[in-house]
Amino acid sequence: MNRITLFIATALAVALMAPATSLAGGWATVGLSSLPEGTQPREVWMVDLTVLQHGRTPLEGIAPRVLIREARGGDEKAFPAKPTERAGVYRAHVAFPSAGRWTYAVDDDFSQVHQLGSVRIGAGGESATAAARPTSAAPTDPGDGVTLAGALGIALGAGLLAALLTAALRRRSAPKPAEG
């Protein structure tokens, strides 16, 4: 195998691996300290968000937001969450502007927007439809994480690269016949 062929094969292997490895992105879970049930219009719902990278490691240095929207549509309202003294825990002060059914979500500022459910604000404060436990125990968007095709691309690229390097090393260390 000459040097040009080796160079082209190595470049091809790297090109095959690069897109597949870029799909291996991160994801996060979000847990809530409380739910908005029983909250009245314009009353502040103070909630702590626990953001864990890959569901395990407290995620710092992000700016998560609680997002609310009237269930009938309307404008989305965002409430920034500020870091607390605990790693990966952020506090938001959310106020629903009027009575009615509202959806709520958390933009974790890392990987995705977590849709958490809906709640009736005012008029008896019907129970929320989501639990205050972490969401997204695994990537939910097909664009997150490595797909089967991506994993096969990584394996193929790594195998090709290993074969090329092995061939190059064998060729380099092979004894040359004596001239005579």
N, C-alpha and C positions, 0 to 999 in steps of 0.2 A: 504494500500500500504506500503510495508516494505521499509527500507532504501536502500537496494540494487536496488530494482526496481525504486525507485525515482532517485537514482544516475544515473542509466543507461538511464532512460528517459530524464533526464536533459542533460546528455552528448550527447545523440542523437539530442536533440533540438539545442544545441550549434553547433554541427557538421553540421546540416542542414542549420543553419543561416550563418555560417562563409563564405562558398564559395559565397553565394548570396550577402553578404554585400561587399565582395572584388570586385565585379563587378561594384560597385557604384563609379567608378573613376571620375576624373575631366576631363574637356575639356576646350579649349580656342578658342577664335576668334582672327584673325589677320587682321588689317586694314593697308593699305599702304597710305603714304602721297602723292605718285605720282606713275605713271606707267612709264615703260621704253620706251614708244613710242618716236620716234625722237632721241633716243640715237644712237650715231655712234660707230663703233668698237673702243675699247680701251678707249673710253670716260667714265668718271666716272658718274654713275647714283647714286646720293645720295638719299636714301629713308629712311624715318622713319617708323618703324613698331610699331603699337599700339597693344599690346597683352593684352587681357582681359580674365580673368578666368571666365568661364561660361557666357561669353559675357557681363560682368558687371564690375568686379573688376580688376583694373590694376594689372598685374602680375609682380612682381619684383623678382630679384634673379635668373633669368634664363639666358641662353646664346643662343638666337635664331640665325639662320643663313639663309641667302638668298641662294638658290640653283639654279644654271642655268645648262642647258644641251642643246647641239645642237639638234634640233628636229629630225635630221636623226640618232641620237644615239650619241655615243661618251661619253667621260668622264664627270662626273658631277663636277662642280666647286662650292665650298662653300665660302661664304663671311660672316664672323662673324659680328653680330650687337652688338654695344656697348651701354650700358645704357646712356640715356640723363638725364637732370635734372628733367624731368617729369616722374612721376611714370608710369611704364608699357610701356614707349616709348623707343625704341632702334633704333640706326642709323647704317645703313650699307652703305658701299661704294662699288658698284658693277661695274665691267668692263667686258663687253662682248668682248672676245678676237678677234672675227672676224665677218664679215658680214654674214647674213643668218637668218634663222628662229630659234629662241631659245625658250625653255620652261623655266618658272621660277616658283619657289615654295618657301615657308618659312617653315623651321623646327622650330616650336615654343619652342622646348626643354622642353615641358611640356606634350603634349598629342599626337601630330600628325604632319605630314607634310602636309601643305596646298598647293594643286596644284592650281596655280593662273592663268595659261593660257600660251599663247605663243605670241611672238612679232617678227617682222622682224627688224633686226638691220642693219643699213646702207641702201644704195640704196633707199632713199626716206622715210625710217622709217615708214612703214605701221602701222596702229593703232594696239594697243594691244587688245587682245581678252578678257580681264578681267577688271572689274571695280576696282577702288581703295577704295572699301568698305570692311568691315569686312567679313571674310569667316567663314564657319562652325558655323552657328547660333545654331546648335544642334549637338550632337554626330552623326557622319556619319559612323563610323565603328561599326559593330554589337558588337564588343568587348568593346566598350565604353558605360558607363551608365548601368542601370539595365534593363535586359530583362524581358519579361512577366514571364518566368519561374523563373528568379531570384526573382522577386517581390512576386510570389506565394510561393517560398521557404522561403523568409523572413517572410511572413504572417503566413505560416504554422508553422514555428519554433517558432515565437513569441506567437502564439496561444497555441501551445503545452506547451511551457515554462510557460505561464500564468496559464494554467489548472493545471499543476503539482504543481506550487507554491500555488495555491488556495487550492488544495487537501491537501497539506502538512500543510498549516495553519489551515484548518478546523480540521484536525486530531489532531493537536497539541492543539487546544483550546477546543476540545470537552470534556465535563465533564465525568469523570470516575464514573462508578457505585460504590456505597458504598459496601464495603465488609462486610459480616456479617454473 
